[in-house]
């Protein structure tokens, strides 16, 4: 998927690098001022109290470039689309008042569609229900715990800013118009820990599904989807601390009284799955964006025995003479 993104990026930068891409110019008359400049600031810090080891931290990367869309303030229809670098750049747009939306483009999992109208502009991730539904079938859940909606990948960070802007009439006199804006992520990041795991040396991998999350983000109008989804993400196995740890992203918990359940699958070294279900609704209301589960969990030894050693305390030194020549 990353390779496809790079090819698309290369093609777009060649074809769309100026105002002369006719199919997307809409009513652009090619005579607007080149002294109109967009100056971007990027908010790259994440609003979460990280409780996990450094190896499981997440970060927001500086995008290679961003998409700039100008929309009619009455109809929401797109009037112009251009591209700028990481911190902005010159733009070409006719005089008038617009709703400007800027968003990063080179994300790995988060996709964007509906660019033609500001009300349809939406970020989403792929539906992987066919790949992962067999794992949810392992859970003996009650009716109110049944994961609603499709199973989707956790979104990565999409940097977005929205602003109403007014472009004055073009003048032959030298003029410099700068619009400043700050782009920040539309995803929410949570840190997660499952502590007190007895038998963690028998765990080879761990995966999680969290229910009643927003399916998408209609960032053009600043709303999350009311359609429910279950977010999938892998968890890191920290044998030294006997915990499962990770950070994950979501467009937000589904509004309303719905409960969010965390369904975890721990696969042992023999390939046998062990399931855990816990209600994390209340922890989603915590402003620290931290989910910690202290319930004692026991993973029994597999029938074939064995396991993965938690740590290597010391290597024995051995000198070996290697003949040369």
ChimeraX attribute file (.defattr): number of C-alpha atoms within 10 A of each C-alpha:
attribute: neighborCount
match mode: 1-to-1
recipient: residues
	/A:1	8
	/A:2	11
	/A:3	9
	/A:4	10
	/A:5	14
	/A:6	12
	/A:7	10
	/A:8	12
	/A:9	15
	/A:10	11
	/A:11	12
	/A:12	12
	/A:13	13
	/A:14	9
	/A:15	11
	/A:16	15
	/A:17	13
	/A:18	13
	/A:19	21
	/A:20	12
	/A:21	13
	/A:22	11
	/A:23	6
	/A:24	16
	/A:25	18
	/A:26	13
	/A:27	12
	/A:28	18
	/A:29	11
	/A:30	13
	/A:31	11
	/A:32	18
	/A:33	23
	/A:34	14
	/A:35	15
	/A:36	19
	/A:37	18
	/A:38	19
	/A:39	17
	/A:40	20
	/A:41	15
	/A:42	19
	/A:43	14
	/A:44	15
	/A:45	11
	/A:46	17
	/A:47	12
	/A:48	15
	/A:49	13
	/A:50	20
	/A:51	20
	/A:52	20
	/A:53	13
	/A:54	9
	/A:55	10
	/A:56	17
	/A:57	14
	/A:58	17
	/A:59	11
	/A:60	16
	/A:61	14
	/A:62	14
	/A:63	17
	/A:64	14
	/A:65	19
	/A:66	23
	/A:67	16
	/A:68	21
	/A:69	23
	/A:70	25
	/A:71	24
	/A:72	17
	/A:73	16
	/A:74	8
	/A:75	10
	/A:76	18
	/A:77	18
	/A:78	22
	/A:79	20
	/A:80	23
	/A:81	25
	/A:82	21
	/A:83	24
	/A:84	22
	/A:85	16
	/A:86	16
	/A:87	18
	/A:88	21
	/A:89	16
	/A:90	18
	/A:91	20
	/A:92	21
	/A:93	24
	/A:94	19
	/A:95	14
	/A:96	12
	/A:97	15
	/A:98	23
	/A:99	21
	/A:100	22
	/A:101	23
	/A:102	25
	/A:103	24
	/A:104	25
	/A:105	19
	/A:106	20
	/A:107	19
	/A:108	16
	/A:109	16
	/A:110	19
	/A:111	17
	/A:112	19
	/A:113	12
	/A:114	13
	/A:115	17
	/A:116	17
	/A:117	18
	/A:118	25
	/A:119	18
	/A:120	16
	/A:121	18
	/A:122	21
	/A:123	23
	/A:124	22
	/A:125	19
	/A:126	15
	/A:127	17
	/A:128	14
	/A:129	17
	/A:130	9
	/A:131	9
	/A:132	14
	/A:133	12
	/A:134	10
	/A:135	17
	/A:136	19
	/A:137	10
	/A:138	13
	/A:139	17
	/A:140	11
	/A:141	13
	/A:142	7
	/A:143	7
	/A:144	11
	/A:145	20
	/A:146	15
	/A:147	23
	/A:148	14
	/A:149	18
	/A:150	19
	/A:151	26
	/A:152	22
	/A:153	23
	/A:154	24
	/A:155	27
	/A:156	25
	/A:157	25
	/A:158	25
	/A:159	24
	/A:160	23
	/A:161	22
	/A:162	20
	/A:163	15
	/A:164	12
	/A:165	14
	/A:166	13
	/A:167	16
	/A:168	13
	/A:169	10
	/A:170	16
	/A:171	9
	/A:172	6
	/A:173	6
	/A:174	8
	/A:175	12
	/A:176	10
	/A:177	14
	/A:178	13
	/A:179	14
	/A:180	12
	/A:181	18
	/A:182	16
	/A:183	21
	/A:184	20
	/A:185	21
	/A:186	25
	/A:187	21
	/A:188	18
	/A:189	27
	/A:190	22
	/A:191	22
	/A:192	23
	/A:193	21
	/A:194	20
	/A:195	18
	/A:196	17
	/A:197	19
	/A:198	14
	/A:199	17
	/A:200	27
	/A:201	23
	/A:202	23
	/A:203	27
	/A:204	17
	/A:205	17
	/A:206	20
	/A:207	17
	/A:208	21
	/A:209	25
	/A:210	24
	/A:211	29
	/A:212	27
	/A:213	27
	/A:214	22
	/A:215	27
	/A:216	25
	/A:217	22
	/A:218	21
	/A:219	23
	/A:220	26
	/A:221	15
	/A:222	15
	/A:223	14
	/A:224	21
	/A:225	21
	/A:226	16
	/A:227	15
	/A:228	21
	/A:229	25
	/A:230	27
	/A:231	29
	/A:232	24
	/A:233	18
	/A:234	18
	/A:235	23
	/A:236	20
	/A:237	21
	/A:238	21
	/A:239	18
	/A:240	12
	/A:241	14
	/A:242	17
	/A:243	23
	/A:244	25
	/A:245	24
	/A:246	25
	/A:247	23
	/A:248	22
	/A:249	20
	/A:250	23
	/A:251	26
	/A:252	19
	/A:253	24
	/A:254	20
	/A:255	14
	/A:256	8
	/A:257	7
	/A:258	15
	/A:259	17
	/A:260	24
	/A:261	20
	/A:262	20
	/A:263	24
	/A:264	25
	/A:265	22
	/A:266	23
	/A:267	18
	/A:268	23
	/A:269	20
	/A:270	16
	/A:271	12
	/A:272	13
	/A:273	17
	/A:274	17
	/A:275	17
	/A:276	12
	/A:277	17
	/A:278	14
	/A:279	15
	/A:280	17
	/A:281	18
	/A:282	10
	/A:283	15
	/A:284	16
	/A:285	11
	/A:286	10
	/A:287	10
	/A:288	16
	/A:289	19
	/A:290	20
	/A:291	18
	/A:292	15
	/A:293	16
	/A:294	11
	/A:295	11
	/A:296	10
	/A:297	15
	/A:298	12
	/A:299	17
	/A:300	15
	/A:301	17
	/A:302	15
	/A:303	9
	/A:304	8
	/A:305	10
	/A:306	12
	/A:307	17
	/A:308	14
	/A:309	11
	/A:310	15
	/A:311	9
	/A:312	7
	/A:313	5
	/A:314	6
	/A:315	6
	/A:316	4
	/A:317	6
	/A:318	5
	/A:319	5
	/A:320	6
	/A:321	5
	/A:322	6
	/A:323	5
	/A:324	4
	/A:325	3
